[in-house]
Amino acid sequence: MRFPLLCFGLFFSLSASYGQTMLSMEPMSAFAFTKWITATPKDYEGVYHFGESEAESDFALVISKGIVTAQIRSGEWVAKPER
């Protein structure tokens, strides 16, 4: 009985640790990005979605009468992010 439980535990721990690895989480080259320049800041307004599964968050940006309002959902603000 111990051997089947040991095998199950080993299988479960390996599948849980590698099950969240996704191809899209690999680093991207800086050359894959281009500058987005618009005529007015109002064009940047909208909801931006980042991440997949448990690591996802939404960033809402609203611009009205020169006032920029930002809201983040399912994430947190970091004053000085580590790079």
ROTI-377228 format. One record per atom (N, C-alpha, C): x, y, z; atom name. Coordinates in Angstrom, 1 decimal. Atoms other than C-alpha are relative to their C-alpha. Layout:
BEGIN
<xx: X | yy: Y | zz: Z | atome: CA>
...
# end
This chain:
BEGIN
<xx: 0.8 | yy: -1.2 | zz: 0.0 | atome: N>
<xx: 0.0 | yy: 0.0 | zz: 0.0 | atome: CA>
<xx: 0.9 | yy: 1.3 | zz: 0.0 | atome: C>
<xx: -0.9 | yy: -1.2 | zz: -0.1 | atome: N>
<xx: 2.9 | yy: 2.4 | zz: 0.7 | atome: CA>
<xx: 0.5 | yy: 0.3 | zz: -1.4 | atome: C>
<xx: -0.6 | yy: -0.3 | zz: 1.3 | atome: N>
<xx: 4.4 | yy: 2.0 | zz: -2.8 | atome: CA>
<xx: -1.0 | yy: 0.7 | zz: -0.9 | atome: C>
<xx: 0.9 | yy: -0.7 | zz: 0.9 | atome: N>
<xx: 1.2 | yy: 3.0 | zz: -4.7 | atome: CA>
<xx: -0.2 | yy: 1.5 | zz: 0.5 | atome: C>
<xx: 0.1 | yy: -1.3 | zz: -0.5 | atome: N>
<xx: 0.8 | yy: 6.0 | zz: -2.4 | atome: CA>
<xx: 1.2 | yy: 0.9 | zz: -0.3 | atome: C>
<xx: -1.2 | yy: -0.7 | zz: 0.3 | atome: N>
<xx: 4.4 | yy: 7.0 | zz: -2.9 | atome: CA>
<xx: 0.0 | yy: 0.4 | zz: -1.5 | atome: C>
<xx: 0.0 | yy: -0.3 | zz: 1.5 | atome: N>
<xx: 4.0 | yy: 6.7 | zz: -6.7 | atome: CA>
<xx: -1.0 | yy: 1.1 | zz: -0.3 | atome: C>
<xx: 1.0 | yy: -1.0 | zz: 0.2 | atome: N>
<xx: 0.8 | yy: 8.8 | zz: -6.5 | atome: CA>
<xx: 0.5 | yy: 1.4 | zz: 0.4 | atome: C>
<xx: -0.6 | yy: -1.3 | zz: -0.5 | atome: N>
<xx: 2.5 | yy: 11.5 | zz: -4.4 | atome: CA>
<xx: 1.0 | yy: 0.5 | zz: -0.9 | atome: C>
<xx: -1.1 | yy: -0.4 | zz: 0.9 | atome: N>
<xx: 5.5 | yy: 11.6 | zz: -6.7 | atome: CA>
<xx: -0.6 | yy: 0.6 | zz: -1.3 | atome: C>
<xx: 0.6 | yy: -0.4 | zz: 1.2 | atome: N>
<xx: 3.3 | yy: 11.9 | zz: -9.8 | atome: CA>
<xx: -0.8 | yy: 1.3 | zz: 0.2 | atome: C>
<xx: 0.7 | yy: -1.3 | zz: -0.3 | atome: N>
<xx: 1.1 | yy: 14.6 | zz: -8.2 | atome: CA>
<xx: 0.9 | yy: 1.2 | zz: 0.2 | atome: C>
<xx: -0.9 | yy: -1.1 | zz: -0.2 | atome: N>
<xx: 4.0 | yy: 16.7 | zz: -7.1 | atome: CA>
<xx: 0.7 | yy: 0.5 | zz: -1.3 | atome: C>
<xx: -0.7 | yy: -0.4 | zz: 1.3 | atome: N>
<xx: 5.7 | yy: 16.6 | zz: -10.5 | atome: CA>
<xx: -1.0 | yy: 0.6 | zz: -0.9 | atome: C>
<xx: 0.9 | yy: -0.6 | zz: 0.9 | atome: N>
<xx: 2.5 | yy: 17.3 | zz: -12.4 | atome: CA>
<xx: -0.5 | yy: 1.4 | zz: 0.5 | atome: C>
<xx: 0.4 | yy: -1.3 | zz: -0.5 | atome: N>
<xx: 1.6 | yy: 20.2 | zz: -10.1 | atome: CA>
<xx: 1.1 | yy: 1.1 | zz: -0.2 | atome: C>
<xx: -1.1 | yy: -1.0 | zz: 0.2 | atome: N>
<xx: 5.1 | yy: 21.8 | zz: -10.4 | atome: CA>
<xx: 0.2 | yy: 0.4 | zz: -1.5 | atome: C>
<xx: -0.2 | yy: -0.2 | zz: 1.4 | atome: N>
<xx: 5.3 | yy: 21.5 | zz: -14.2 | atome: CA>
<xx: -1.3 | yy: 0.3 | zz: -0.8 | atome: C>
<xx: 1.3 | yy: -0.2 | zz: 0.7 | atome: N>
<xx: 1.6 | yy: 21.9 | zz: -15.0 | atome: CA>
<xx: -0.3 | yy: 1.4 | zz: -0.4 | atome: C>
<xx: 0.3 | yy: -1.4 | zz: 0.2 | atome: N>
<xx: 1.6 | yy: 25.7 | zz: -14.9 | atome: CA>
<xx: 1.0 | yy: 0.6 | zz: -1.0 | atome: C>
<xx: -0.9 | yy: -0.5 | zz: 1.0 | atome: N>
<xx: 4.5 | yy: 26.1 | zz: -17.4 | atome: CA>
<xx: -0.7 | yy: 0.2 | zz: -1.3 | atome: C>
<xx: 0.7 | yy: -0.2 | zz: 1.3 | atome: N>
<xx: 3.2 | yy: 27.7 | zz: -20.6 | atome: CA>
<xx: 1.0 | yy: 0.6 | zz: -1.0 | atome: C>
<xx: -1.0 | yy: -0.5 | zz: 1.0 | atome: N>
<xx: 5.0 | yy: 28.5 | zz: -23.8 | atome: CA>
<xx: 0.0 | yy: 1.5 | zz: -0.1 | atome: C>
<xx: 0.0 | yy: -1.5 | zz: 0.2 | atome: N>
<xx: 3.8 | yy: 32.1 | zz: -23.9 | atome: CA>
<xx: 0.6 | yy: 0.7 | zz: 1.2 | atome: C>
<xx: -0.7 | yy: -0.7 | zz: -1.1 | atome: N>
<xx: 5.6 | yy: 32.8 | zz: -20.6 | atome: CA>
<xx: 1.5 | yy: 0.1 | zz: -0.2 | atome: C>
<xx: -1.5 | yy: -0.1 | zz: 0.3 | atome: N>
<xx: 9.0 | yy: 32.6 | zz: -22.2 | atome: CA>
<xx: 0.3 | yy: 1.5 | zz: -0.3 | atome: C>
<xx: -0.4 | yy: -1.4 | zz: 0.2 | atome: N>
<xx: 10.9 | yy: 35.9 | zz: -22.4 | atome: CA>
<xx: -0.1 | yy: 0.4 | zz: -1.5 | atome: C>
<xx: 0.0 | yy: -0.5 | zz: 1.4 | atome: N>
<xx: 10.4 | yy: 38.0 | zz: -25.6 | atome: CA>
<xx: 1.1 | yy: 0.9 | zz: -0.2 | atome: C>
<xx: -1.0 | yy: -0.9 | zz: 0.4 | atome: N>
<xx: 13.0 | yy: 39.8 | zz: -27.5 | atome: CA>
<xx: -0.5 | yy: 1.5 | zz: 0.0 | atome: C>
<xx: 0.4 | yy: -1.4 | zz: 0.0 | atome: N>
<xx: 13.0 | yy: 43.6 | zz: -27.2 | atome: CA>
<xx: -0.4 | yy: 0.5 | zz: -1.4 | atome: C>
<xx: 0.3 | yy: -0.3 | zz: 1.4 | atome: N>
<xx: 12.8 | yy: 43.7 | zz: -31.0 | atome: CA>
<xx: -1.4 | yy: -0.4 | zz: -0.4 | atome: C>
<xx: 1.4 | yy: 0.4 | zz: 0.3 | atome: N>
<xx: 9.3 | yy: 42.2 | zz: -30.9 | atome: CA>
<xx: -0.9 | yy: 1.1 | zz: 0.3 | atome: C>
<xx: 0.9 | yy: -1.1 | zz: -0.4 | atome: N>
<xx: 7.9 | yy: 45.5 | zz: -29.6 | atome: CA>
<xx: 0.3 | yy: 1.2 | zz: -0.8 | atome: C>
<xx: -0.1 | yy: -1.2 | zz: 0.7 | atome: N>
<xx: 7.3 | yy: 48.7 | zz: -31.4 | atome: CA>
<xx: -0.6 | yy: 1.1 | zz: 0.8 | atome: C>
<xx: 0.5 | yy: -1.1 | zz: -0.7 | atome: N>
<xx: 6.5 | yy: 52.2 | zz: -30.1 | atome: CA>
<xx: -1.5 | yy: 0.2 | zz: -0.5 | atome: C>
<xx: 1.4 | yy: -0.3 | zz: 0.3 | atome: N>
<xx: 2.8 | yy: 53.1 | zz: -30.0 | atome: CA>
<xx: -0.2 | yy: 1.5 | zz: 0.3 | atome: C>
<xx: 0.2 | yy: -1.4 | zz: -0.2 | atome: N>
<xx: 2.4 | yy: 56.8 | zz: -30.6 | atome: CA>
<xx: -1.3 | yy: 0.4 | zz: -0.7 | atome: C>
<xx: 1.3 | yy: -0.5 | zz: 0.5 | atome: N>
<xx: -1.0 | yy: 58.5 | zz: -31.1 | atome: CA>
<xx: 0.0 | yy: 1.5 | zz: 0.0 | atome: C>
<xx: 0.2 | yy: -1.5 | zz: 0.0 | atome: N>
<xx: -2.2 | yy: 62.0 | zz: -31.8 | atome: CA>
<xx: -0.5 | yy: 0.5 | zz: 1.3 | atome: C>
<xx: 0.6 | yy: -0.4 | zz: -1.3 | atome: N>
<xx: -4.0 | yy: 62.2 | zz: -28.5 | atome: CA>
<xx: 0.1 | yy: -1.1 | zz: 1.1 | atome: C>
<xx: -0.1 | yy: 1.0 | zz: -1.1 | atome: N>
<xx: -3.6 | yy: 60.5 | zz: -25.1 | atome: CA>
<xx: -1.3 | yy: -0.8 | zz: 0.1 | atome: C>
<xx: 1.3 | yy: 0.7 | zz: -0.1 | atome: N>
<xx: -7.3 | yy: 59.6 | zz: -25.3 | atome: CA>
<xx: 0.0 | yy: -1.3 | zz: -0.7 | atome: C>
<xx: -0.1 | yy: 1.2 | zz: 0.8 | atome: N>
<xx: -6.4 | yy: 56.9 | zz: -27.8 | atome: CA>
<xx: 0.5 | yy: -1.2 | zz: 0.9 | atome: C>
<xx: -0.6 | yy: 1.1 | zz: -0.8 | atome: N>
<xx: -4.6 | yy: 54.9 | zz: -25.0 | atome: CA>
<xx: -1.1 | yy: -0.5 | zz: 1.0 | atome: C>
<xx: 1.0 | yy: 0.4 | zz: -0.9 | atome: N>
<xx: -7.9 | yy: 54.7 | zz: -23.0 | atome: CA>
<xx: -0.5 | yy: -1.4 | zz: -0.3 | atome: C>
<xx: 0.5 | yy: 1.3 | zz: 0.2 | atome: N>
<xx: -9.2 | yy: 51.2 | zz: -22.5 | atome: CA>
<xx: 0.4 | yy: -1.0 | zz: 1.2 | atome: C>
<xx: -0.3 | yy: 1.1 | zz: -1.0 | atome: N>
<xx: -8.8 | yy: 47.9 | zz: -20.5 | atome: CA>
<xx: 1.1 | yy: -0.9 | zz: -0.7 | atome: C>
<xx: -1.1 | yy: 0.8 | zz: 0.5 | atome: N>
<xx: -5.5 | yy: 46.1 | zz: -21.0 | atome: CA>
<xx: 0.1 | yy: -1.3 | zz: 0.9 | atome: C>
<xx: 0.0 | yy: 1.3 | zz: -0.7 | atome: N>
<xx: -5.3 | yy: 42.4 | zz: -20.1 | atome: CA>
<xx: 1.4 | yy: -0.6 | zz: -0.1 | atome: C>
<xx: -1.3 | yy: 0.6 | zz: 0.0 | atome: N>
<xx: -2.0 | yy: 40.8 | zz: -19.0 | atome: CA>
<xx: 0.0 | yy: -1.4 | zz: 0.7 | atome: C>
<xx: -0.2 | yy: 1.3 | zz: -0.7 | atome: N>
<xx: -1.0 | yy: 37.2 | zz: -18.1 | atome: CA>
<xx: -1.0 | yy: -1.0 | zz: -0.4 | atome: C>
<xx: 0.8 | yy: 1.1 | zz: 0.2 | atome: N>
<xx: -2.7 | yy: 33.9 | zz: -18.1 | atome: CA>
<xx: -0.3 | yy: -0.7 | zz: 1.3 | atome: C>
<xx: 0.4 | yy: 0.8 | zz: -1.1 | atome: N>
<xx: -4.6 | yy: 31.8 | zz: -15.6 | atome: CA>
<xx: 0.1 | yy: 0.7 | zz: 1.3 | atome: C>
<xx: 0.0 | yy: -0.6 | zz: -1.3 | atome: N>
<xx: -3.7 | yy: 32.6 | zz: -12.0 | atome: CA>
<xx: 0.9 | yy: 1.3 | zz: 0.1 | atome: C>
<xx: -0.9 | yy: -1.1 | zz: 0.0 | atome: N>
<xx: -1.1 | yy: 35.2 | zz: -13.0 | atome: CA>
<xx: -0.5 | yy: 1.1 | zz: -0.9 | atome: C>
<xx: 0.6 | yy: -1.0 | zz: 0.8 | atome: N>
<xx: -3.5 | yy: 37.4 | zz: -14.9 | atome: CA>
<xx: -0.5 | yy: 1.2 | zz: 0.7 | atome: C>
<xx: 0.6 | yy: -1.2 | zz: -0.5 | atome: N>
<xx: -4.6 | yy: 41.0 | zz: -14.3 | atome: CA>
<xx: -0.5 | yy: 0.9 | zz: -1.1 | atome: C>
<xx: 0.5 | yy: -1.0 | zz: 0.9 | atome: N>
<xx: -6.5 | yy: 43.8 | zz: -15.9 | atome: CA>
<xx: 0.4 | yy: 1.4 | zz: 0.4 | atome: C>
<xx: -0.4 | yy: -1.4 | zz: -0.3 | atome: N>
<xx: -5.4 | yy: 47.4 | zz: -16.1 | atome: CA>
<xx: -1.0 | yy: 0.9 | zz: -0.8 | atome: C>
<xx: 0.9 | yy: -0.9 | zz: 0.7 | atome: N>
<xx: -8.1 | yy: 50.0 | zz: -16.9 | atome: CA>
<xx: 0.5 | yy: 1.4 | zz: 0.1 | atome: C>
<xx: -0.5 | yy: -1.3 | zz: 0.1 | atome: N>
<xx: -7.1 | yy: 53.4 | zz: -18.1 | atome: CA>
<xx: -1.2 | yy: 0.9 | zz: -0.6 | atome: C>
<xx: 1.0 | yy: -0.9 | zz: 0.4 | atome: N>
<xx: -9.7 | yy: 56.2 | zz: -18.3 | atome: CA>
<xx: 0.6 | yy: 1.4 | zz: -0.1 | atome: C>
<xx: -0.5 | yy: -1.4 | zz: 0.1 | atome: N>
<xx: -8.9 | yy: 59.7 | zz: -19.6 | atome: CA>
<xx: -1.2 | yy: 0.9 | zz: -0.3 | atome: C>
<xx: 1.1 | yy: -0.9 | zz: 0.2 | atome: N>
<xx: -11.5 | yy: 62.5 | zz: -19.2 | atome: CA>
<xx: 0.4 | yy: 1.4 | zz: 0.5 | atome: C>
<xx: -0.3 | yy: -1.4 | zz: -0.3 | atome: N>
<xx: -11.0 | yy: 66.2 | zz: -19.3 | atome: CA>
<xx: 1.4 | yy: 0.2 | zz: 0.5 | atome: C>
<xx: -1.4 | yy: -0.2 | zz: -0.4 | atome: N>
<xx: -7.2 | yy: 65.9 | zz: -19.0 | atome: CA>
<xx: 0.3 | yy: -0.8 | zz: 1.3 | atome: C>
<xx: -0.3 | yy: 0.7 | zz: -1.2 | atome: N>
<xx: -7.5 | yy: 63.7 | zz: -15.9 | atome: CA>
<xx: 0.1 | yy: -1.5 | zz: -0.3 | atome: C>
<xx: -0.2 | yy: 1.4 | zz: 0.2 | atome: N>
<xx: -6.0 | yy: 60.2 | zz: -16.1 | atome: CA>
<xx: -0.2 | yy: -0.8 | zz: 1.2 | atome: C>
<xx: 0.4 | yy: 0.9 | zz: -1.1 | atome: N>
<xx: -7.5 | yy: 57.5 | zz: -13.9 | atome: CA>
<xx: 0.4 | yy: -1.4 | zz: -0.4 | atome: C>
<xx: -0.4 | yy: 1.4 | zz: 0.3 | atome: N>
<xx: -6.0 | yy: 54.0 | zz: -13.7 | atome: CA>
<xx: -0.5 | yy: -0.9 | zz: 1.1 | atome: C>
<xx: 0.5 | yy: 0.9 | zz: -0.9 | atome: N>
<xx: -7.4 | yy: 51.0 | zz: -12.0 | atome: CA>
<xx: 0.6 | yy: -1.4 | zz: -0.3 | atome: C>
<xx: -0.5 | yy: 1.4 | zz: 0.3 | atome: N>
<xx: -5.8 | yy: 47.5 | zz: -11.6 | atome: CA>
<xx: -0.9 | yy: -1.0 | zz: 0.7 | atome: C>
<xx: 0.9 | yy: 1.1 | zz: -0.6 | atome: N>
<xx: -7.8 | yy: 44.3 | zz: -10.9 | atome: CA>
<xx: 0.8 | yy: -1.3 | zz: 0.0 | atome: C>
<xx: -0.7 | yy: 1.3 | zz: -0.2 | atome: N>
<xx: -6.3 | yy: 41.0 | zz: -9.7 | atome: CA>
<xx: 1.5 | yy: 0.2 | zz: -0.1 | atome: C>
<xx: -1.5 | yy: -0.2 | zz: 0.0 | atome: N>
<xx: -2.8 | yy: 42.5 | zz: -9.2 | atome: CA>
<xx: 0.3 | yy: 1.0 | zz: 1.1 | atome: C>
<xx: -0.4 | yy: -1.0 | zz: -1.0 | atome: N>
<xx: -1.0 | yy: 45.1 | zz: -7.1 | atome: CA>
<xx: 1.0 | yy: 1.0 | zz: -0.6 | atome: C>
<xx: -0.9 | yy: -1.0 | zz: 0.4 | atome: N>
<xx: 0.9 | yy: 48.3 | zz: -7.6 | atome: CA>
<xx: 1.4 | yy: -0.2 | zz: 0.7 | atome: C>
<xx: -1.3 | yy: 0.1 | zz: -0.5 | atome: N>
<xx: 4.6 | yy: 48.2 | zz: -7.2 | atome: CA>
<xx: 0.7 | yy: 1.3 | zz: -0.3 | atome: C>
<xx: -0.6 | yy: -1.3 | zz: 0.2 | atome: N>
<xx: 6.4 | yy: 51.5 | zz: -6.7 | atome: CA>
<xx: 1.3 | yy: -0.1 | zz: -0.8 | atome: C>
<xx: -1.2 | yy: 0.2 | zz: 0.8 | atome: N>
<xx: 9.8 | yy: 50.2 | zz: -7.9 | atome: CA>
<xx: 0.1 | yy: -1.4 | zz: -0.3 | atome: C>
<xx: -0.1 | yy: 1.4 | zz: 0.3 | atome: N>
<xx: 9.5 | yy: 46.9 | zz: -9.6 | atome: CA>
<xx: 1.4 | yy: -0.5 | zz: -0.2 | atome: C>
<xx: -1.3 | yy: 0.6 | zz: 0.3 | atome: N>
<xx: 12.5 | yy: 44.6 | zz: -9.7 | atome: CA>
<xx: 0.0 | yy: -0.5 | zz: -1.4 | atome: C>
<xx: -0.2 | yy: 0.4 | zz: 1.4 | atome: N>
<xx: 13.8 | yy: 43.8 | zz: -13.1 | atome: CA>
<xx: 1.0 | yy: -1.0 | zz: -0.2 | atome: C>
# end
